[in-house]
Amino acid sequence: MSTLQASGISVQRSGRRILTGATLSLSGGELRAIVGPNGSGKSTLLRALAGLWPVTHGSVFLDGRPIAQLPRKEIACRITYVPQEQRIDFAFTVEEIVTMGRHPHRGRFSAPTIRDRNAVNLAMERCDISHLRHRAVTTLSGGEHQRVLVARSLAVEPEFILLDEPTANLDIEHSISVLELCRALARDGQAVALATHDLNAVARFATGVVLVDRGRLVECGGHEEVLNSHNVEAVFRVRAELLSSSDGQPVYVFHRRSNTSS
């Protein structure tokens, strides 16, 4: 089974250290949620795992090999990163954008193969955008645009899918749809890591949680272990109750801390 591993990695940008001593691993079948306040280092951790940002200390390994020494094409075929926001200013169609996900598998000027077309069609179907295939991406809503970016990453047929706030611009229905898709991909053997603020989505969908605060990993494990009342209050500055919904799923209820506990 393929493994993507960070071993004591630190990242420094513009002279400022924004991630320190992070160690974790991601393997097929996992849906790992990375949670923490704004500016805590979630996006930095994902970019480092994807090989997009170099680490200043430690190493990222793909199947035991330092990712910094691997060909960029191999990384692009095996790991995809979906940013929270990515402007596309040219009027490509949705199908053209999703087809761009196949570029790591073929030459720059090669015509799409049957396998390419099948991968693109499946990615659009799984993200519920097949009906938009001929629309210009510049005419889409924010939610539709985000689903196109997720579909482009799925078209790569990667082993590791790293998503930065993938539901940030989606309505409730499509947020659930994307999270269900992530869980289905993990069940099919892919490894999925996503940064999110939605702790209830984490409790319902994720197989594991990474809690990040001020550039450091606080704890890794199951949601009840990691998102306990002490950690939530220390990191998010709120009190949390863990309840059960009508279907038995865990639900967090948050309260502002009283003045005496601040």
C-alpha positions as CSV (number, residue, x, y, z in Angstrom):
1,M,0.0,0.0,0.0
2,S,1.3,3.4,-1.0
3,T,2.2,5.9,1.8
4,L,2.7,9.6,1.9
5,Q,4.7,10.6,5.0
6,A,5.9,13.8,6.6
7,S,8.8,13.4,9.0
8,G,9.5,16.3,11.3
9,I,8.9,18.9,8.5
10,S,9.1,22.6,8.9
11,V,8.3,25.2,6.3
12,Q,9.6,28.8,6.2
13,R,8.2,31.4,3.9
14,S,9.5,35.0,3.5
15,G,11.7,34.6,6.5
16,R,8.9,33.4,8.8
17,R,8.4,29.8,10.0
18,I,4.8,28.8,9.4
19,L,5.0,25.0,10.1
20,T,7.2,23.4,12.7
21,G,8.1,19.7,13.3
22,A,5.1,18.1,11.6
23,T,5.0,14.3,11.5
24,L,2.2,12.2,10.0
25,S,1.4,9.6,7.4
26,L,-1.4,9.1,4.9
27,S,-2.2,5.7,3.3
28,G,-4.8,4.3,1.0
29,G,-8.3,3.9,2.5
30,E,-8.0,6.9,4.8
31,L,-10.0,10.1,4.9
32,R,-7.9,12.4,7.0
33,A,-9.2,15.8,8.1
34,I,-6.8,18.6,8.9
35,V,-8.4,21.1,11.3
36,G,-7.4,24.3,13.0
37,P,-8.0,28.0,13.1
38,N,-7.3,30.3,10.2
39,G,-3.5,30.7,9.8
40,S,-2.7,27.6,11.8
41,G,-0.8,25.9,9.0
42,K,-3.3,23.6,7.4
43,S,-2.8,24.8,3.9
44,T,1.0,24.8,4.3
45,L,0.9,21.2,5.5
46,L,-1.1,20.2,2.4
47,R,1.2,22.0,0.0
48,A,4.3,20.5,1.6
49,L,2.7,17.0,1.3
50,A,2.0,17.7,-2.3
51,G,5.6,18.7,-3.0
52,L,4.5,22.2,-4.0
53,W,6.3,24.0,-1.1
54,P,9.8,22.9,-0.1
55,V,10.5,22.0,3.5
56,T,13.3,23.7,5.4
57,H,13.7,20.8,7.9
58,G,12.7,17.2,7.8
59,S,11.4,15.3,4.7
60,V,8.3,14.3,2.9
61,F,8.4,10.7,1.6
62,L,6.4,8.9,-1.0
63,D,6.7,5.2,-0.5
64,G,9.9,5.8,1.4
65,R,11.5,7.9,-1.2
66,P,12.1,11.6,-0.6
67,I,9.6,13.5,-2.6
68,A,12.1,16.3,-3.4
69,Q,14.1,13.8,-5.4
70,L,11.3,12.4,-7.5
71,P,10.4,13.5,-11.0
72,R,7.7,16.1,-11.1
73,K,5.7,14.0,-13.5
74,E,5.6,11.1,-11.1
75,I,4.4,13.3,-8.3
76,A,1.7,14.9,-10.5
77,C,0.4,11.5,-11.5
78,R,0.2,10.2,-8.0
79,I,-0.7,13.3,-5.8
80,T,-3.2,16.0,-6.6
81,Y,-3.8,19.2,-4.7
82,V,-7.0,21.2,-4.9
83,P,-6.6,24.8,-3.6
84,Q,-9.5,26.5,-1.8
85,E,-9.7,29.2,-4.5
86,Q,-8.3,29.2,-8.0
87,R,-9.3,31.8,-10.5
88,I,-9.7,30.7,-14.1
89,D,-9.9,33.8,-16.3
90,F,-10.1,32.2,-19.7
91,A,-13.4,30.8,-21.1
92,F,-12.5,27.2,-21.2
93,T,-15.4,24.8,-21.1
94,V,-15.9,22.6,-18.0
95,E,-14.9,19.5,-20.0
96,E,-11.7,21.2,-21.2
97,I,-10.7,22.1,-17.6
98,V,-11.4,18.6,-16.3
99,T,-9.5,17.1,-19.2
100,M,-6.4,19.2,-18.1
101,G,-6.2,16.8,-15.2
102,R,-5.0,14.1,-17.7
103,H,-1.9,16.1,-18.7
104,P,0.5,14.3,-16.4
105,H,-0.4,11.0,-18.2
106,R,0.3,12.1,-21.7
107,G,2.4,14.5,-23.8
108,R,1.6,18.2,-24.0
109,F,0.2,18.0,-27.5
110,S,-1.1,14.4,-27.5
111,A,-4.8,13.9,-28.3
112,P,-6.9,12.4,-25.5
113,T,-7.1,8.7,-25.5
114,I,-10.2,6.5,-24.7
115,R,-8.8,6.1,-21.2
116,D,-8.5,9.9,-20.9
117,R,-12.0,10.4,-22.0
118,N,-13.4,7.8,-19.7
119,A,-11.5,9.2,-16.7
120,V,-12.8,12.7,-17.5
121,N,-16.4,11.5,-17.9
122,L,-16.3,9.5,-14.6
123,A,-14.8,12.5,-12.8
124,M,-17.5,14.8,-14.0
125,E,-20.2,12.3,-13.2
126,R,-18.9,11.8,-9.6
127,C,-18.9,15.5,-9.0
128,D,-22.3,16.1,-10.6
129,I,-21.2,18.4,-13.3
130,S,-21.8,16.3,-16.5
131,H,-24.6,18.6,-17.4
132,L,-22.2,21.6,-17.4
133,R,-19.6,20.1,-19.7
134,H,-20.1,22.6,-22.5
135,R,-20.4,25.7,-20.2
136,A,-17.6,28.2,-20.0
137,V,-16.1,27.9,-16.6
138,T,-16.2,31.7,-16.3
139,T,-20.0,31.6,-16.2
140,L,-20.2,29.2,-13.2
141,S,-21.2,29.9,-9.7
142,G,-18.6,29.5,-6.9
143,G,-20.0,26.1,-5.9
144,E,-20.0,24.9,-9.5
145,H,-16.5,26.2,-10.0
146,Q,-15.2,24.3,-6.9
147,R,-16.7,21.1,-8.1
148,V,-15.0,21.5,-11.5
149,L,-11.6,21.8,-9.6
150,V,-12.3,18.6,-7.6
151,A,-13.3,16.8,-10.8
152,R,-10.1,17.9,-12.5
153,S,-8.1,16.3,-9.6
154,L,-10.1,13.1,-9.9
155,A,-9.4,12.9,-13.6
156,V,-5.8,12.4,-12.7
157,E,-6.7,9.1,-11.1
158,P,-4.3,9.8,-8.3
159,E,-3.4,7.7,-5.2
160,F,-3.4,10.7,-2.9
161,I,-6.0,13.6,-3.1
162,L,-5.2,16.7,-1.0
163,L,-8.1,19.2,-0.8
164,D,-7.9,22.7,0.9
165,E,-11.4,23.6,2.2
166,P,-13.2,21.8,-0.6
167,T,-16.7,22.7,0.6
168,A,-16.0,26.3,1.4
169,N,-18.1,27.7,-1.5
170,L,-20.7,25.0,-1.7
171,D,-24.3,24.9,-0.5
172,I,-25.3,22.2,2.1
173,E,-26.4,19.6,-0.5
174,H,-23.2,19.8,-2.6
175,S,-21.0,20.0,0.5
176,I,-22.5,16.7,1.7
177,S,-22.1,15.3,-1.8
178,V,-18.4,16.2,-2.0
179,L,-17.7,14.8,1.5
180,E,-19.6,11.6,0.6
181,L,-17.4,11.4,-2.6
182,C,-14.3,11.8,-0.5
183,R,-15.4,9.0,1.8
184,A,-16.2,6.8,-1.2
185,L,-12.8,7.4,-2.7
186,A,-11.2,6.4,0.6
187,R,-13.2,3.3,0.7
188,D,-12.1,2.5,-2.8
189,G,-8.5,2.6,-1.6
190,Q,-7.4,6.1,-2.3
191,A,-5.9,8.3,0.4
192,V,-7.7,11.6,1.0
193,A,-6.7,14.5,3.2
194,L,-8.7,17.7,3.4
195,A,-8.4,20.9,5.4
196,T,-11.7,22.0,6.8
197,H,-13.3,24.2,9.5
198,D,-16.4,22.0,9.8
199,L,-15.8,19.8,12.8
200,N,-19.2,18.2,12.4
201,A,-18.3,17.1,8.9
202,V,-15.0,15.7,10.4
203,A,-16.9,13.7,13.0
204,R,-19.3,12.2,10.5
205,F,-17.0,11.5,7.5
206,A,-13.3,11.4,8.5
207,T,-11.4,8.3,9.5
208,G,-8.8,10.4,11.3
209,V,-8.1,13.9,12.4
210,V,-5.0,16.1,12.5
211,L,-5.3,19.1,14.8
212,V,-3.0,22.0,13.9
213,D,-2.5,25.2,15.9
214,R,0.1,28.0,15.4
215,G,2.1,25.9,12.9
216,R,2.4,22.9,15.1
217,L,0.5,19.5,15.1
218,V,-1.3,19.3,18.4
219,E,-2.6,15.7,18.1
220,C,-3.5,13.1,15.6
221,G,-6.1,10.3,16.0
222,G,-9.8,9.7,16.0
223,H,-12.2,12.7,16.3
224,E,-13.3,11.9,19.9
225,E,-9.7,11.6,21.0
226,V,-8.4,14.7,19.1
227,L,-11.4,17.0,19.3
228,N,-12.0,16.6,23.0
229,S,-13.2,19.5,25.1
230,H,-9.7,20.5,26.3
231,N,-8.2,20.6,22.8
232,V,-11.2,22.4,21.3
233,E,-11.2,25.1,23.9
234,A,-7.4,25.5,23.8
235,V,-7.2,25.7,20.0
236,F,-10.6,27.2,18.9
237,R,-11.3,29.3,22.1
238,V,-14.8,27.8,22.4
239,R,-16.5,25.2,24.6
240,A,-17.8,22.0,22.9
241,E,-20.4,19.4,23.7
242,L,-20.5,16.1,21.8
243,L,-24.0,14.9,21.3
244,S,-25.7,12.3,19.0
245,S,-28.1,13.1,16.1
246,S,-31.2,11.1,15.4
247,D,-29.2,8.7,13.2
248,G,-26.6,8.1,15.9
249,Q,-24.0,10.2,14.3
250,P,-21.9,12.5,16.5
251,V,-22.7,16.2,16.6
252,Y,-20.7,19.0,18.1
253,V,-22.4,22.0,19.7
254,F,-20.2,25.0,20.4
255,H,-20.6,27.7,23.0
256,R,-18.7,30.9,23.6
257,R,-16.4,30.7,26.7
258,S,-17.5,32.6,29.7
259,N,-15.5,35.6,30.8
260,T,-14.2,33.7,33.8
261,S,-12.6,31.1,31.5
262,S,-11.0,33.5,29.1
